[in-house]
Each structure stands twice: as structure tokens, then as C-alpha cells.
């Protein structure tokens, strides 16, 4: 596997993480399910993973970029596992609508663990020629993926401000702070 193929895998990973974050945003708006603080922390974890993958798409694959991906995945997995542990007790209802039988936070945990596993395999198979400081040119597909990722993260940041404002988000949000204050 060469540097170009690894970069393409990173771009596909970036698009996959972008799709996950976009799906959460769309479900928030279409089902009127406001994310709780732990949900928002999971979104931060996805954004951190996306940032590391975006660095690989822009500058070429580098081990330190994968370090950012791993830190983001560990952060997101910890937040997701905390939320899973809150809702695993019998009789405790889940938070939000299930997707294919599992809630978003359970899917988030599975995806963060899969990300940690995939990046670990990539790092085990790492080749020194991937570290070459030669010229690296970002592809049009990479530019599109990065732009889409930045837009989705920006939408999530804006929606978080609309929901919580400059304050700590409520544990069980029922309305948008900014919309309530505009009445």
C-alpha cells in the first residue's frame, strides 16, 4: 500500500465521520431531539477524529496526525461509554431514538472503538516511505471532503450555541436557549 492509497483511505474515513456527524445534526433537527451534554462531547470526539484525518488529507499521512485521531477517538469513546453506562440499567429509558436497534451513543462507542482499531493496524503496518517530505498535493476529492467536514462541524457548533448559549447545557434539554430568549 502506498502513500496515495493511505491518503485515499483517510479521505474516505473523513467522509464517513462527516456523515455520522451530519446524521446526528439532521436527526436533531428533524426529530427535535436536542443533544445532551454527553452527546455533545461525543460530537467533539468525532470532530477531533475528523481533524486528524483532515490533516492527513491536506499534508499526507503522518504518525502525529494519527495521534490526534486516537486522542479524539479515546475521548469520544469515554463519553459514549459513560452514556451507555447510564442507560444500561434495566428500566432506564434510552436517550433519543434508536438507529437500527441501537441508540446514537452506543453506535458512537462502536465507531470510536473501530476507529482506534483501524488506526492501530495502520500504525503497525506503517512504512518509513510514508514519512517522505516530498511534495504532496491535495486532490480535488480531498478538498471537497475537507470543506464538507468543516461545514458540518460549523453547523454543529452553531446549533450547540443556539441550544445552550454561553452557559452550561442542561442535562435534559427540552428547548433551544436562543429561540426561547428571542420571544
MARFINU-919877 format. One record per residue (C-alpha): residue number from 0; x, y, z. Coordinates in pm, 1 decimal. Layout:
! residues N
{node NUM {X Y Z}}
...
This chain:
! residues 183
{node 0 {0.0 0.0 0.0}}
{node 1 {145.9 336.5 -97.0}}
{node 2 {107.2 687.8 40.4}}
{node 3 {-165.3 778.5 -210.4}}
{node 4 {-381.8 481.3 -111.9}}
{node 5 {-338.7 561.7 257.2}}
{node 6 {-441.9 921.6 186.9}}
{node 7 {-749.9 799.0 -0.6}}
{node 8 {-841.1 581.7 299.2}}
{node 9 {-806.7 887.2 522.3}}
{node 10 {-1036.6 1088.0 294.0}}
{node 11 {-1293.9 808.2 297.5}}
{node 12 {-1266.3 794.5 676.4}}
{node 13 {-1314.1 1171.1 690.4}}
{node 14 {-1626.5 1142.4 475.1}}
{node 15 {-1756.0 860.9 696.0}}
{node 16 {-1708.4 1064.9 1015.3}}
{node 17 {-1864.1 1365.8 843.3}}
{node 18 {-2167.2 1154.3 750.2}}
{node 19 {-2204.8 1040.7 1112.5}}
{node 20 {-2191.0 1396.3 1245.2}}
{node 21 {-2426.4 1517.7 971.8}}
{node 22 {-2671.9 1238.8 1050.8}}
{node 23 {-2672.5 1339.3 1418.3}}
{node 24 {-2737.5 1701.6 1318.8}}
{node 25 {-3019.0 1607.9 1079.4}}
{node 26 {-3181.2 1382.6 1341.2}}
{node 27 {-3156.0 1667.2 1591.5}}
{node 28 {-3348.7 1896.5 1360.5}}
{node 29 {-3593.6 1651.7 1202.6}}
{node 30 {-3688.8 1460.9 1519.4}}
{node 31 {-3646.1 1760.2 1751.2}}
{node 32 {-3410.4 1558.4 1971.4}}
{node 33 {-3176.0 1802.6 2138.4}}
{node 34 {-2835.3 1655.6 2223.6}}
{node 35 {-2747.0 1621.3 2590.6}}
{node 36 {-2403.5 1726.6 2723.0}}
{node 37 {-2261.2 1374.7 2676.6}}
{node 38 {-2396.6 1369.4 2319.3}}
{node 39 {-2220.5 1699.0 2254.5}}
{node 40 {-1894.8 1558.2 2394.9}}
{node 41 {-1925.3 1264.9 2155.0}}
{node 42 {-1964.5 1513.8 1870.8}}
{node 43 {-1645.5 1683.2 1989.5}}
{node 44 {-1475.6 1342.1 1973.7}}
{node 45 {-1594.0 1294.4 1615.6}}
{node 46 {-1470.4 1643.8 1527.3}}
{node 47 {-1127.6 1563.2 1675.2}}
{node 48 {-1108.6 1241.8 1472.5}}
{node 49 {-1212.5 1438.5 1164.1}}
{node 50 {-940.3 1696.7 1232.1}}
{node 51 {-667.6 1431.8 1238.6}}
{node 52 {-799.0 1272.5 919.2}}
{node 53 {-823.8 1616.2 758.2}}
{node 54 {-457.7 1684.6 840.4}}
{node 55 {-369.6 1359.6 663.5}}
{node 56 {-577.6 1462.2 362.0}}
{node 57 {-407.0 1802.1 345.9}}
{node 58 {-44.4 1719.6 433.0}}
{node 59 {-25.2 1347.4 365.5}}
{node 60 {-34.5 1066.6 619.5}}
{node 61 {179.4 1126.1 927.1}}
{node 62 {200.7 940.5 1255.1}}
{node 63 {133.0 1251.3 1464.3}}
{node 64 {-193.5 1309.1 1277.1}}
{node 65 {-298.2 958.2 1370.8}}
{node 66 {-214.7 1050.6 1728.9}}
{node 67 {-478.9 1323.8 1708.2}}
{node 68 {-725.6 1071.2 1565.1}}
{node 69 {-653.6 831.1 1851.8}}
{node 70 {-689.7 1100.6 2119.8}}
{node 71 {-1021.9 1210.1 1966.4}}
{node 72 {-1145.9 851.3 1944.6}}
{node 73 {-1045.2 779.0 2305.6}}
{node 74 {-1216.6 1098.6 2422.9}}
{node 75 {-1533.1 1018.7 2227.8}}
{node 76 {-1532.6 654.2 2339.5}}
{node 77 {-1507.3 761.7 2704.3}}
{node 78 {-1803.8 998.7 2666.3}}
{node 79 {-2006.5 736.0 2478.7}}
{node 80 {-1924.1 463.0 2731.1}}
{node 81 {-2031.0 692.0 3014.3}}
{node 82 {-2366.3 746.9 2843.9}}
{node 83 {-2408.2 376.9 2768.1}}
{node 84 {-2342.6 301.7 3136.0}}
{node 85 {-2614.8 548.5 3238.1}}
{node 86 {-2875.7 377.4 3020.4}}
{node 87 {-2777.4 11.2 3057.0}}
{node 88 {-2957.4 -30.0 3390.2}}
{node 89 {-3284.6 -223.3 3339.8}}
{node 90 {-3586.5 6.5 3339.3}}
{node 91 {-3381.4 311.3 3242.7}}
{node 92 {-3505.8 454.5 2913.5}}
{node 93 {-3258.1 532.8 2638.1}}
{node 94 {-3192.3 886.2 2523.7}}
{node 95 {-3316.5 966.7 2175.1}}
{node 96 {-3446.5 742.0 1901.2}}
{node 97 {-3271.2 413.5 1825.9}}
{node 98 {-3099.2 371.0 1489.9}}
{node 99 {-3107.5 11.5 1361.6}}
{node 100 {-3174.2 -111.0 1713.1}}
{node 101 {-2905.8 85.4 1899.4}}
{node 102 {-2901.2 441.7 2027.1}}
{node 103 {-2663.2 701.3 1883.7}}
{node 104 {-2430.7 683.6 2184.9}}
{node 105 {-2397.5 306.0 2150.1}}
{node 106 {-2318.5 343.7 1780.7}}
{node 107 {-2071.9 618.9 1868.9}}
{node 108 {-1889.6 387.0 2109.7}}
{node 109 {-1873.4 109.5 1848.2}}
{node 110 {-1743.2 352.4 1583.3}}
{node 111 {-1483.5 506.1 1814.9}}
{node 112 {-1353.5 159.3 1906.3}}
{node 113 {-1346.6 62.7 1536.5}}
{node 114 {-1151.8 383.0 1463.3}}
{node 115 {-898.5 304.2 1737.0}}
{node 116 {-859.9 -47.6 1598.6}}
{node 117 {-820.2 68.1 1235.4}}
{node 118 {-565.4 337.0 1319.2}}
{node 119 {-372.3 93.4 1537.3}}
{node 120 {-349.5 -151.0 1245.1}}
{node 121 {-235.2 130.3 1015.2}}
{node 122 {35.0 228.8 1262.7}}
{node 123 {151.3 -133.0 1297.4}}
{node 124 {181.6 -155.3 918.7}}
{node 125 {347.8 188.3 896.0}}
{node 126 {622.9 221.1 637.0}}
{node 127 {900.2 475.1 650.8}}
{node 128 {844.1 583.4 289.4}}
{node 129 {511.1 731.2 400.3}}
{node 130 {715.0 984.4 603.5}}
{node 131 {890.1 1126.7 299.2}}
{node 132 {895.3 1503.4 297.0}}
{node 133 {847.1 1508.2 -78.1}}
{node 134 {580.2 1714.3 -239.8}}
{node 135 {228.3 1620.4 -151.6}}
{node 136 {-59.5 1762.0 -344.5}}
{node 137 {-410.8 1756.8 -210.9}}
{node 138 {-668.0 1618.4 -453.4}}
{node 139 {-995.3 1781.9 -551.4}}
{node 140 {-1175.8 1497.5 -375.7}}
{node 141 {-972.9 1572.6 -62.6}}
{node 142 {-1060.0 1942.7 -82.5}}
{node 143 {-1429.0 1857.3 -114.5}}
{node 144 {-1414.4 1619.9 184.0}}
{node 145 {-1234.1 1879.5 397.9}}
{node 146 {-1476.0 2157.6 304.1}}
{node 147 {-1777.3 1936.4 374.0}}
{node 148 {-1629.5 1832.6 710.6}}
{node 149 {-1565.7 2194.8 811.4}}
{node 150 {-1922.1 2292.4 716.5}}
{node 151 {-2074.2 2006.3 918.3}}
{node 152 {-1861.3 2090.0 1223.4}}
{node 153 {-1956.4 2458.7 1189.3}}
{node 154 {-2327.4 2366.2 1175.4}}
{node 155 {-2287.0 2160.3 1493.0}}
{node 156 {-2105.9 2443.9 1672.0}}
{node 157 {-2378.9 2690.8 1573.6}}
{node 158 {-2656.7 2453.6 1680.2}}
{node 159 {-2482.0 2397.5 2014.1}}
{node 160 {-2471.9 2772.2 2073.8}}
{node 161 {-2837.8 2803.2 1977.5}}
{node 162 {-2920.0 2520.9 2219.5}}
{node 163 {-2703.5 2618.7 2518.1}}
{node 164 {-2589.3 2974.6 2458.9}}
{node 165 {-2281.7 3079.9 2656.2}}
{node 166 {-2395.3 2864.5 2950.8}}
{node 167 {-2357.7 2503.2 3055.4}}
{node 168 {-2601.2 2286.0 2862.5}}
{node 169 {-2889.6 2140.2 3063.6}}
{node 170 {-2872.1 1768.4 3143.3}}
{node 171 {-3203.3 1702.1 2974.8}}
{node 172 {-3255.8 1978.2 2717.9}}
{node 173 {-3611.0 2048.2 2606.0}}
{node 174 {-3574.0 2372.9 2410.2}}
{node 175 {-3324.4 2598.2 2238.8}}
{node 176 {-3185.3 2874.5 2461.8}}
{node 177 {-3151.5 3131.6 2183.0}}
{node 178 {-3501.2 3071.5 2044.0}}
{node 179 {-3653.0 3098.6 2394.0}}
{node 180 {-3477.8 3431.7 2450.2}}
{node 181 {-3597.0 3577.2 2120.1}}
{node 182 {-3963.8 3552.8 2223.1}}
